[in-house]
């Protein structure tokens, strides 16, 4: 969009950016998160904070900020994915972003990332390097996407997706984006693929994979986000459930890339080896195949998104959890 100031000068207007903060019991951190939005050099934004039933003083901290671009929505506790989806539903921006209430944006984050998207109309999803910090804000190092700080050991990187400088292949291998706080995406992408699904640990990875299926993606090679590691991170709360969701991610999403990134033609047998070297099932191969077979069998009956049955059917999921090896 352009604004004509005079016939000799044309100034490009900033498109509206909607930022969603899902808030839950982070009174210690949420003020810094909000301030990092206020500090953005990119000024055309709205901030929608969805408090998901906090029991601490988070709401009191939020209400200290009086900027007219900030809106607070309170709801009963329904989980992070639901709070994010509520915010996305309320958002009006052409660009959408999420900031977890314990993370912090760098001031030039959106000036840089939106410029990347404006320059390439094919881009629908962008993330960046992240600076990892502890509960006190101490610098623990920079995660450079898929290039370092891997979540698990990859014995033969040269035979895996890690050998390729390819965003989508490396995303299949692991969630190098690390967090929904690292996402910037277009409204058109959101309208096409929907919001977060009912996952406790990996709703970010699932969303990124669904995005990667349908749009071009890019990682900005600068640390434009501070990602906080502390004792109450969700990832540390239930390892068996987390492993189940990782297995579900691959069973539900691998097929999205058949014919594009995986098994591109009839001579793609070597992809079997690459996939084997890339997916770390952590001794839970049997459960992976149980999930994948169930999903495929339900698709035969015409059930779309049959993988979501395993997220909504608590009894069935709990039966599968019994087979998970920690």
C-alpha positions, 0 to 999 in steps of 0.5 A, spaced: 500 500 500 502 506 498 501 513 500 502 519 496 504 525 500 506 529 493 507 528 486 514 527 487 515 523 493 511 516 495 512 513 501 510 505 503 505 504 508 507 499 513 502 493 513 498 491 520 502 486 524 498 482 529 502 479 535 498 474 539 501 473 546 498 467 550 499 468 557 499 463 563 502 464 570 508 468 567 508 474 571 515 474 572 516 474 565 510 477 561 512 485 562 519 484 559 515 480 553 510 486 552 515 491 552 519 488 547 513 489 542 513 496 544 520 497 543 519 494 535 522 499 530 516 496 526 510 500 529 504 498 525 502 493 530 496 490 534 498 486 540 492 481 543 494 478 549 489 472 551 490 470 558 489 463 559 486 463 566 492 465 570 492 464 577 498 469 579 499 476 578 500 476 570 493 480 569 495 485 573 502 486 570 499 486 563 494 492 565 500 496 567 501 497 560 496 502 557 498 503 549 491 503 545 494 498 540 494 492 546 488 488 547 487 483 553 482 477 553 481 473 559 478 466 558 478 459 562 484 455 562 484 451 555 491 450 553 496 454 549 494 452 542 487 454 544 489 461 547 493 462 540 487 460 536 483 465 540 488 470 538 489 469 531 481 469 530 481 476 533 487 478 529 486 483 523 493 484 521 496 482 514 502 479 518 501 474 524 506 473 529 506 469 536 510 471 542 510 466 548 509 470 555 516 468 557 520 470 550 523 477 548 523 480 541 529 484 539 527 491 537 529 490 529 525 483 528 519 485 524 523 491 520 527 485 518 523 479 517 517 483 514 522 486 509 524 479 507 516 477 506 515 484 502 521 482 497 519 475 496 511 474 494 512 467 495 514 467 502 508 465 507 512 463 513 519 466 516 523 464 522 530 466 525 536 464 529 534 465 536 538 467 542 537 462 548 537 465 555 535 462 562 530 464 567 535 470 569 536 472 562 543 470 561 545 468 554 546 461 553 548 461 546 545 462 539 541 457 535 542 457 528 536 453 526 538 446 524 545 447 524 547 447 531 543 445 538 540 439 535 535 436 540 538 429 539 544 425 536 544 424 529 550 419 528 551 419 520 549 427 519 552 426 512 546 421 510 541 425 513 537 431 511 542 435 515 547 434 509 542 438 505 541 446 506 534 445 505 529 448 510 523 443 509 527 437 509 531 439 516 524 441 518 521 434 517 527 432 521 526 436 527 523 442 530 529 447 529 524 453 529 524 451 536 517 455 538 511 459 536 515 465 538 519 464 532 513 465 527 511 470 522 506 468 517 501 471 512 494 471 513 493 468 507 497 462 509 493 462 516 486 462 512 489 456 508 491 451 513 488 454 520 491 455 526 494 450 532 492 443 533 490 440 540 497 438 541 501 440 548 508 440 546 509 440 538 503 444 536 509 449 533 512 444 529 506 441 526 503 448 524 510 449 521 510 443 517 503 444 515 505 451 512 512 448 509 507 443 505 504 449 501 508 455 501 515 458 501 519 458 507 525 462 510 530 462 516 533 469 517 540 468 519 540 473 525 538 472 532 532 476 532 528 472 538 530 471 545 528 464 547 527 463 555 529 456 558 527 455 565 524 450 570 517 451 568 517 450 560 512 445 558 517 441 554 519 438 561 513 436 564 511 429 561 516 426 557 512 420 555 506 424 552 512 428 549 515 422 545 508 420 543 507 427 540 513 427 536 511 420 533 505 423 531 508 428 528 512 424 523 506 419 522 501 425 521 506 429 516 511 425 512 506 424 507 505 431 506 512 431 502 511 425 498 512 427 491 516 434 492 521 433 498 521 425 499 520 420 493 520 425 488 520 420 482 520 412 481 528 412 482 527 415 489 529 409 493 535 412 496 530 416 500 529 410 505 536 411 507 535 418 508 529 418 512 532 412 516 538 416 518 534 422 519 528 420 524 530 418 531 524 414 534 528 413 540 526 406 541 519 407 539 518 404 532 512 400 534 508 405 536 510 410 530 507 404 526 501 403 530 499 411 529 501 411 522 497 405 520 491 407 524 491 414 520 492 411 513 486 406 515 481 411 517 483 415 511 481 409 507 474 411 509 474 418 507 476 421 514 480 427 513 485 429 518 484 422 521 490 423 525 486 428 529 482 422 532 488 421 536 488 428 539 481 428 541 480 421 543 483 421 550 482 413 552 485 411 545 491 416 546 492 413 553 492 406 551 498 408 546 502 411 551 502 405 555 507 402 549 511 408 549 519 407 552 522 413 555 
